Amino acid sequence: MFTGSKTFPAWALLSLATNGLLMLAVILLLLREHWLPASSQASVSATQVSLLSSPQAPPPNLGPRHQLNYDQWVALLGREASVAATQQPKHLTILAGDSLSLWFPTDLLPPERTWLNQGISGETSAGLLRRLDLFDETKPEVIFVMIGINDLIRGVKNETILANQRQIIKYLRRVHPRSQVVVQSILPHGGEATTWEGRDRLLAIPNSRIQEINKQLAAIAAAEGALYLDLHPLFADANGNLRSVLTSDGLHLSPQGYMVWRSALQVFAQFKIEEAGANSQPYRRRR
């Protein structure tokens, strides 16, 4: 209960409203018995990372995964970024990260934007930092970043992950001063229900550790002038594990999981990105 003459800050009300709408979207999705038509149950294939996809792009086709090595992925993403830089599509939005971003089905991405997917399976924060220059020449409205779970799987320390995240934000803010940079929280894993092939390595990471990193990541984003999208509460169950209906193996997302993420992106874009864009100033490098 609030007493006295103090008023509740407008930004806090907006934040509560945004989080409430995100949770409502998730609840509505979870209550649906049938999430997607059968034709949408497929995940994105390695041969379809085109990723410069217009709103009219066809649904992804099935195909074998992991056909490319890391250097081949980097080269492919560089070519796609070059296309985006040349064509300069309207409302360009970049997904930068690991396999969670990479396998985002193009037909589930919010259609009001043109999406350039710069995700690579198995990517770490250090790897992403090294290849940010691939899309230097593009002019995105928004850059969504999700990275960190593979660092944890590989035993990277929290401090290193957060330091890399800070450098990623700094780089993007400097090279794309008119873009909104949105840092997304690291998602929880499925706990004991995990069936992913690296299950033991994943279970060695307490979900409470991921939550602690996310708290610090939110503070870093605020300090560096980026927005923060806290997806963790939308994906976590009462025990702090990744909801079973939202994952295919305890690490990667199911079509339902991508539907939740899609809803979060849409609500966040409407309430947070538009407001930030209206009030933002071009980034100026600190002296």
Backbone hydrogen bonds, N-H to C=O, Kabsch-Sander energy under -0.5 kcal/mol:
donor,donor_aa,acceptor,acceptor_aa,energy
13,L,9,P,-2.0
14,L,10,A,-2.4
15,S,11,W,-2.3
16,L,12,A,-2.6
17,A,13,L,-2.5
18,T,14,L,-2.6
19,N,15,S,-2.6
20,G,16,L,-2.5
21,L,17,A,-2.3
22,L,18,T,-2.3
23,M,19,N,-2.5
24,L,20,G,-2.3
25,A,21,L,-2.4
26,V,22,L,-2.0
27,I,23,M,-2.6
28,L,24,L,-2.5
29,L,25,A,-1.9
30,L,26,V,-2.9
31,L,27,I,-1.7
32,R,28,L,-0.6
32,R,29,L,-1.0
35,W,33,E,-0.5
40,S,37,P,-2.4
41,Q,38,A,-1.6
44,V,103,W,-0.7
45,S,61,N,-0.6
46,A,64,P,-0.6
48,Q,45,S,-1.4
49,V,46,A,-0.6
50,S,48,Q,-0.5
52,L,50,S,-8.8
53,S,51,L,-1.3
53,S,115,W,-2.2
57,A,54,S,-2.2
73,W,69,N,-2.3
74,V,70,Y,-2.6
75,A,71,D,-2.3
76,L,72,Q,-2.3
77,L,73,W,-2.9
78,G,74,V,-2.1
79,R,75,A,-1.9
80,E,76,L,-2.2
81,A,77,L,-2.3
82,S,78,G,-1.9
83,V,79,R,-1.8
84,A,80,E,-2.0
85,A,81,A,-2.4
86,T,82,S,-1.9
87,Q,83,V,-2.9
88,Q,84,A,-2.3
92,L,89,P,-0.8
93,T,114,T,-2.9
94,I,142,V,-2.4
95,L,116,L,-2.1
96,A,94,I,-0.6
96,A,144,F,-3.1
97,G,118,Q,-0.9
98,D,146,M,-0.7
101,S,98,D,-0.7
102,L,98,D,-2.6
103,W,99,S,-2.6
104,F,101,S,-1.8
108,L,105,P,-2.0
109,L,105,P,-0.7
109,L,106,T,-0.6
113,R,110,P,-1.2
114,T,91,H,-1.6
115,W,53,S,-1.7
115,W,113,R,-0.5
116,L,93,T,-2.6
117,N,51,L,-0.6
117,N,115,W,-0.5
118,Q,95,L,-3.6
118,Q,116,L,-0.6
120,I,97,G,-1.7
123,E,120,I,-1.8
128,L,124,T,-2.5
129,L,125,S,-2.2
130,R,126,A,-1.7
131,R,127,G,-1.0
131,R,128,L,-0.7
132,L,129,L,-0.8
134,L,131,R,-1.8
135,F,132,L,-1.3
136,D,133,D,-1.5
138,T,135,F,-1.1
141,E,92,L,-3.1
142,V,92,L,-1.2
143,I,180,Q,-2.8
144,F,94,I,-3.3
145,V,143,I,-0.5
145,V,182,V,-2.9
146,M,96,A,-2.2
152,L,148,G,-1.9
153,I,149,I,-2.1
154,R,150,N,-1.7
155,G,152,L,-1.3
156,V,151,D,-2.7
161,I,157,K,-2.2
162,L,158,N,-2.7
163,A,159,E,-2.1
164,N,160,T,-2.4
165,Q,161,I,-2.3
166,R,162,L,-2.4
167,Q,163,A,-2.0
168,I,164,N,-2.4
169,I,165,Q,-2.3
170,K,166,R,-2.7
171,Y,167,Q,-2.5
172,L,168,I,-2.4
173,R,169,I,-2.7
174,R,170,K,-1.9
175,V,171,Y,-2.8
176,H,172,L,-2.2
179,S,176,H,-1.8
180,Q,141,E,-2.9
181,V,179,S,-0.6
182,V,143,I,-3.2
182,V,180,Q,-0.6
183,V,181,V,-0.6
183,V,227,L,-3.1
184,Q,145,V,-3.1
184,Q,182,V,-0.5
185,S,229,L,-2.2
190,G,250,G,-2.1
193,A,190,G,-1.3
194,T,191,G,-2.0
195,T,249,D,-1.8
196,W,249,D,-1.9
199,R,196,W,-1.5
201,R,198,G,-0.5
202,L,198,G,-1.9
203,L,199,R,-2.9
204,A,200,D,-1.0
205,I,202,L,-1.8
209,R,206,P,-1.1
210,I,206,P,-1.2
211,Q,207,N,-2.0
212,E,208,S,-1.9
213,I,209,R,-2.3
214,N,210,I,-2.3
215,K,211,Q,-1.8
216,Q,212,E,-1.8
217,L,213,I,-2.6
218,A,214,N,-2.3
219,A,215,K,-1.5
220,I,216,Q,-2.2
221,A,217,L,-2.6
222,A,218,A,-2.0
223,A,219,A,-2.2
224,E,220,I,-1.9
225,G,222,A,-1.0
226,A,221,A,-2.9
227,L,181,V,-3.0
229,L,183,V,-2.7
230,D,228,Y,-0.7
231,L,229,L,-1.2
234,L,231,L,-1.1
235,F,231,L,-1.1
235,F,232,H,-0.9
236,A,232,H,-1.7
237,D,241,N,-2.9
240,G,237,D,-1.9
242,L,189,H,-3.2
243,R,235,F,-3.0
246,L,243,R,-1.5
247,T,244,S,-1.0
248,S,252,H,-1.7
249,D,252,H,-0.8
254,S,246,L,-1.5
258,Y,254,S,-2.1
259,M,255,P,-1.7
260,V,256,Q,-2.0
261,W,257,G,-2.3
262,R,258,Y,-2.7
263,S,259,M,-2.2
264,A,260,V,-2.3
265,L,261,W,-2.5
266,Q,262,R,-2.3
267,V,263,S,-2.6
268,F,264,A,-2.7
269,A,265,L,-2.4
270,Q,266,Q,-1.9
271,F,267,V,-2.3
272,K,268,F,-2.7
273,I,268,F,-1.8
274,E,269,A,-1.5
276,A,272,K,-2.8
277,G,273,I,-2.8
278,A,274,E,-1.7
279,N,275,E,-1.2
280,S,276,A,-1.3
283,Y,177,P,-0.9
